[in-house]
Amino acid sequence: MKVVVCWVRPEGVETKEAQVPEGASVVDALRAVGAEPGERDGIGVFGRRAKLDDPIAEGDRIEICAPIIVDPREARRRRAEAQGDVRWVTAGRHGGKRRL
């Protein structure tokens, strides 16, 4: 059966097709294209987290994602601090009719 293995990186996406036997797992498909996932790499099938021993089906897209460098909540907090608190500017739900 044919599957696609994708490497998702900040600079772009690289894809390779692989032929694997029926009943193969995620790790079998990765080995078929010569990829060894790192300990911190995220592995997914069609955008959903997967384990290395999960079975795959014909036409699946296996994604290897680079580890997250910054916690998304922390990045959001930093952006909000840099912009200032918009509730003080608009006095409510970001531009309501009643202003202070």
C-alpha positions in Angstrom: 0.0 0.0 0.0 1.1 3.6 -0.7 1.5 6.2 2.1 3.0 9.7 2.1 5.5 10.8 4.8 5.8 14.6 5.3 8.4 16.6 7.3 6.9 19.8 8.6 9.5 22.4 9.3 9.4 26.2 9.7 11.0 26.6 6.2 8.5 24.4 4.5 7.1 20.9 4.0 9.0 18.0 2.3 7.2 14.9 1.2 8.1 11.4 0.1 6.0 8.5 -0.9 6.5 5.0 0.5 5.3 1.5 -0.3 4.7 -0.6 2.8 3.0 -4.0 3.3 -0.6 -4.4 4.6 -0.8 -4.1 8.3 2.3 -1.9 8.6 2.7 0.6 11.4 3.8 4.2 11.5 7.4 3.2 12.2 7.5 0.9 9.2 6.5 3.7 6.9 9.1 6.0 8.4 11.8 3.4 8.0 10.7 2.8 4.4 11.7 6.4 3.5 14.8 6.4 5.7 13.5 8.6 8.5 14.2 8.0 12.2 12.1 10.3 14.3 13.7 12.1 17.2 12.6 11.8 20.7 10.9 15.2 20.7 9.5 15.1 17.2 5.7 15.0 17.0 4.3 12.2 14.9 0.8 12.5 13.4 -1.5 10.9 10.8 -3.6 13.5 8.9 -2.9 16.0 11.7 -3.9 13.8 14.6 -1.2 12.7 17.1 -0.1 9.1 16.5 2.2 6.6 18.2 4.9 4.8 16.4 3.1 1.4 16.7 -0.2 2.7 15.4 -1.4 0.9 12.2 -1.7 2.8 9.0 -4.0 2.5 6.0 -3.7 3.0 2.2 -3.2 6.7 1.4 -2.4 7.9 4.9 -0.3 11.0 5.3 2.2 10.6 8.1 3.6 13.9 9.4 6.9 14.4 11.3 6.7 17.8 13.0 9.6 19.7 14.6 9.3 20.2 18.4 7.6 23.3 19.6 10.3 25.8 20.6 8.0 28.2 22.6 4.9 27.4 24.6 2.0 28.9 22.6 0.3 30.3 25.8 3.6 32.0 26.8 3.9 33.5 23.3 0.3 34.8 23.4 1.0 36.3 26.8 4.1 38.1 25.6 2.2 39.5 22.5 -0.6 40.8 24.8 1.9 42.5 27.1 3.6 44.2 24.2 0.4 45.5 22.8 -1.0 46.6 26.1 -4.4 45.6 27.5 -7.0 46.5 25.0 -9.8 46.3 27.6 -8.4 49.6 29.1 -8.6 51.3 25.7 -12.1 50.2 24.6 -13.7 49.6 28.0 -15.4 46.4 27.2 -15.7 43.9 24.4 -13.1 45.4 22.1 -15.0 48.4 20.7 -18.4 48.4 22.3 -20.8 51.4 22.1 -20.5 52.4 25.7 -17.1 53.9 26.5 -15.8 55.2 29.7 
